Amino acid sequence: MIDFLQEQWKVRFTKPFTVIEPCPDCGCEVEILSHGKSNCTECGHKQMLPCADCPKLENFTCDWNEKTRCSEFPLEVAC
């Protein structure tokens, strides 16, 4: 079942769509794109994630942490 959900997640996020997420820094609800690269329009928090639509959240399998982010949207380090 988890493999099926992960595959659906990848298919769903091949074309970014708009979601509303609370910013982890300022708490304002802002519209972001689902690709995980949008910044908060209120405070500028970098690369907000579309967590509210993630199936891992519903299944309690979220693997997010501050250093690496999550497996769906890993932290991109500039070279």
N, C-alpha and C positions, 0 to 999 in steps of 0.2 A: 504494500500500500504506500509506503514512504517513497519508493522509487517512482511510482505512478504520480504522486503529488509533486515530486521534484521535477519530473518531466513536464507536467502541466505548467509548473511555475516558469520553466525556461521558455516554453512555447508562448505563454502569456506575456512575458516580458521581452520578447524579441522586438516589439514596437512599443516604445514608451507611451504611456498614457498619464493623465493627470490624476493625482491623488491628494487628499488633504491629510497632513500629518502635523502633530504638535512638535515644535522645535525642542530638542533636548536642552538647549541653553536658555532661551527666553520664554518658552512655553506657549508662544503664539501659534495658532493653527494657520498654516500656510499651504498654498497649492504648490506641489512639486511634481516633477516627472518621475515615473516609476523606475528609471534606469539607475537611481542611486547617486547621481552626480549633480543634483540641484542644490543650491545654497539657500539658506533661509533669507527671505526678502526683508525681514525685520531687523535681524542682528548680524546676518552674514555667516552663520554657522555653516561650515563646509560639508558638502556631500551628505545631505540628509537622506536617510533610508526610508523606503516605503514599507515600514514594518506592519502597519495596520492591515495590509493586504497579503501578508506572507502566510502561507499554509503551515509553516513551521511553528508559528505562534499559536495557531489553533491546536496543533498536535503536541504542544509543549516540548518541541525539539529544537528550540532556538539555541544557536551556538554563539551568539554575539558576545564579544568582549571588547574592552576599550582599546587594546593594542592591535588587534587584527581585524576588527569588525566581525563579519559573519561569512559563512561559506558561500552564500548567495551573492554577496557584495564585498569581496575582500578589500582590504585597504590597499590603495594604489600608491606606491612610493615613487616619487619623482626621481629620475636618474640624474 
